[in-house]
Amino acid sequence: MAGKIKSSASSDETVWVLGGGQFGQRAVDLLRKAAPAVNLVVIDRQPLSHLPAGVKCVRADGVAWLAEHFVPETHVGKIIPAIPRHLAAEWLKRKLAEEGADVHAVNIPEGLLLRFPHPMRLSPSQIVMSHADFICPPNCAEPDELCSHTRRPRPTPLFHLLETLDCGSFTPLIVRSRQFAAGVGGFFPEDLWQLLARARSLPDTPLLVGSACKCHGIVDGFCHHPA
């Protein structure tokens, strides 16, 4: 079950929103409405003047800031990616590199591309995909049984499909994007720590690192070699 913020959320809960553009602002507005007491921190390279009162803004590169400030003892409840980068994969690669690993991209072959639903290649090593062949409503509540747009039964959740897919020489490591408000997805801290632990245990192995909700996802191919 997705971990939704409730209106009774404690003021001790902190949520990081990585990116203050259109999607980041939408996340802030919905999360503040759902839980006015939550502590929201927005990280963006640009100065932001349009955020509601009480929302903290940090001017920094999102991936670099996350790698520096997200440590095991950090008191953060939820992490919302809202930047035009694959946050989970970029954070993972940076953490592995900080530990001395040699990290390099691995091209995803065309034959594997054909196994994904409605795939689109962004680079030789990165692919986005979706169960939908239409533009989803921004306020989709990600219902369990029926698609909120077509009213048809949902296919296998994409995060599960990717995790169990035969990826040839690649090992899939998929972190689920959990819905914290309608159309707002993100991670629990433990999701990222588990991703890092699994990647550490697979040196010299081509990895297919992905983030996916029930319908949409992105994967990066890369490999890391210990120093």
Secondary structure, DSSP 4 states (H G I P E B T S, - for coil): ------TT--TT-EEEEE--SHHHHHHHHHHHHH-TTSEEEEEESS----SPTT-EEEES-HHHHHHHH--TT---SEEEE-SSS-HHHHHHHHHHHHTT-EEEE-PPPHHHHTTSSS-EEEETTEEEEES-SSPPPTT----SSB-TTT-SBP-S-HHHHHHHS--TT-EEEEEE-EEEETTEEEB-HHHHHHHHHHHHT-TTS-EEEEEE-SSEEEEEEEEEE--
